Amino acid sequence: MELEIKLDYADVNWQFVAETLKRVGMAYAEPAAHQKSFENSQVTVFVRREGQLIGFGRAISDGVFQAAIYDVAILPEYQAQGIGTIIIKTIMDKFSNCNFILYAAPGKEGFYQTLGFRKMKTGMALFLKAEQMKERGFTE
Ligand SMILES: CC(C)(COP(=O)(O)OP(=O)(O)OC[C@H]1O[C@@H](n2cnc3c(N)ncnc32)[C@H](O)[C@@H]1OP(=O)(O)O)[C@@H](O)C(=O)NCCC(=O)NCCS
């Protein structure tokens, strides 16, 4: 499968990004909010096949010590074909000196384990939608 991997978001359809996040069961918002969150990230990755966006992800970082990965999503019909791995490795290559943290969607921990991530014993989060995140299985 021939893939195009781009780090810039010049020609991204943010409506499609929002719809994809919704479709794969992740938190989603207005397209403009996603546009802003990607634009404010240090690294963004967009994977296309034959011009169609099929997966994306982003990371925020201080560029020296720490980086956090968010919004990694692959269209369902393209999952389990190595595209998520490409996105994570592309992000990690950009911050080779950094620690990485993320919170996996419940049930997706195994994907990150294949990439070397380990569960944190002391990870803490203060979510705006605390009850919702608890119900969805992110917090105790
Ligand atoms: C989770 C997701 C990003 C993984 O991307 P992907 O392209 O499907 O995964 P890959 O094909 O790169 O898989 C790499 C490895 O992880 C494993 N893996 C993938 N999803 C897994 C899961 N849910 N549980 C356990 N292992 C998983 C694969 O079997 C593969 O293992 P291998 O290298 O031994 O063959 C993708 O399935 C997705 O977008 N899911 C819906 C949205 C989501 O939950 N995103 C994550 C938010 S934290």
The ligand as a MOL file (V3000), in Angstrom:
LIG
                    3D

  0  0  0     0  0            999 V3000
M  V30 BEGIN CTAB
M  V30 COUNTS 48 50 0 0 0
M  V30 BEGIN ATOM
M  V30 1 C -5.3670 2.1080 18.0680 0
M  V30 2 C -4.9370 2.4470 16.6400 0
M  V30 3 C -4.3780 3.8490 16.6040 0
M  V30 4 C -3.8500 1.4400 16.2390 0
M  V30 5 O -3.4280 1.7220 14.9190 0
M  V30 6 P -3.3500 0.5650 13.8460 0
M  V30 7 O -2.8430 1.1220 12.5860 0
M  V30 8 O -4.6660 -0.1250 13.8020 0
M  V30 9 O -2.2860 -0.4030 14.5360 0
M  V30 10 P -1.0350 -1.1490 13.8490 0
M  V30 11 O -1.5120 -1.8930 12.6580 0
M  V30 12 O 0.0690 -0.1830 13.6540 0
M  V30 13 O -0.6960 -2.1850 15.0220 0
M  V30 14 C 0.6070 -2.3310 15.5440 0
M  V30 15 C 0.5810 -3.4560 16.5270 0
M  V30 16 O -0.3150 -3.1600 17.5970 0
M  V30 17 C -1.2410 -4.2180 17.7630 0
M  V30 18 N -2.5270 -3.6510 18.1300 0
M  V30 19 C -3.2610 -2.7490 17.4380 0
M  V30 20 N -4.3850 -2.4430 18.1180 0
M  V30 21 C -4.3420 -3.1840 19.2560 0
M  V30 22 C -5.2180 -3.3240 20.3740 0
M  V30 23 N -6.3650 -2.6390 20.4700 0
M  V30 24 N -4.8640 -4.1750 21.3640 0
M  V30 25 C -3.7060 -4.8830 21.2960 0
M  V30 26 N -2.8290 -4.7710 20.2620 0
M  V30 27 C -3.1580 -3.9460 19.2700 0
M  V30 28 C -1.3030 -4.8770 16.4060 0
M  V30 29 O -1.7520 -6.2150 16.5110 0
M  V30 30 C 0.1140 -4.7800 15.9420 0
M  V30 31 O 0.8810 -5.8050 16.5470 0
M  V30 32 P 2.0900 -6.5100 15.7580 0
M  V30 33 O 3.1000 -5.4130 15.4970 0
M  V30 34 O 2.5480 -7.5420 16.7130 0
M  V30 35 O 1.4840 -7.0300 14.5010 0
M  V30 36 C -6.1050 2.3070 15.6280 0
M  V30 37 O -6.6030 0.9920 15.6560 0
M  V30 38 C -7.2400 3.2910 15.8530 0
M  V30 39 O -7.2490 4.3690 15.2860 0
M  V30 40 N -8.2330 2.9000 16.6900 0
M  V30 41 C -9.3790 3.7590 16.9460 0
M  V30 42 C -9.0070 5.0720 17.6140 0
M  V30 43 C -8.2200 4.8740 18.8860 0
M  V30 44 O -8.6350 4.1660 19.8000 0
M  V30 45 N -7.0630 5.5150 18.9320 0
M  V30 46 C -6.1570 5.4500 20.0560 0
M  V30 47 C -6.4960 6.4540 21.0450 0
M  V30 48 S -5.4380 6.3350 22.4500 0
M  V30 END ATOM
M  V30 BEGIN BOND
M  V30 1 1 1 2
M  V30 2 1 2 3
M  V30 3 1 2 4
M  V30 4 1 2 36
M  V30 5 1 4 5
M  V30 6 1 5 6
M  V30 7 2 6 7
M  V30 8 1 6 8
M  V30 9 1 6 9
M  V30 10 1 9 10
M  V30 11 2 10 11
M  V30 12 1 10 12
M  V30 13 1 10 13
M  V30 14 1 13 14
M  V30 15 1 14 15
M  V30 16 1 15 16
M  V30 17 1 15 30
M  V30 18 1 16 17
M  V30 19 1 17 18
M  V30 20 1 17 28
M  V30 21 1 18 19
M  V30 22 1 18 27
M  V30 23 2 19 20
M  V30 24 1 20 21
M  V30 25 1 21 22
M  V30 26 2 21 27
M  V30 27 1 22 23
M  V30 28 2 22 24
M  V30 29 1 24 25
M  V30 30 2 25 26
M  V30 31 1 26 27
M  V30 32 1 28 29
M  V30 33 1 28 30
M  V30 34 1 30 31
M  V30 35 1 31 32
M  V30 36 2 32 33
M  V30 37 1 32 34
M  V30 38 1 32 35
M  V30 39 1 36 37
M  V30 40 1 36 38
M  V30 41 2 38 39
M  V30 42 1 38 40
M  V30 43 1 40 41
M  V30 44 1 41 42
M  V30 45 1 42 43
M  V30 46 2 43 44
M  V30 47 1 43 45
M  V30 48 1 45 46
M  V30 49 1 46 47
M  V30 50 1 47 48
M  V30 END BOND
M  V30 END CTAB
M  END
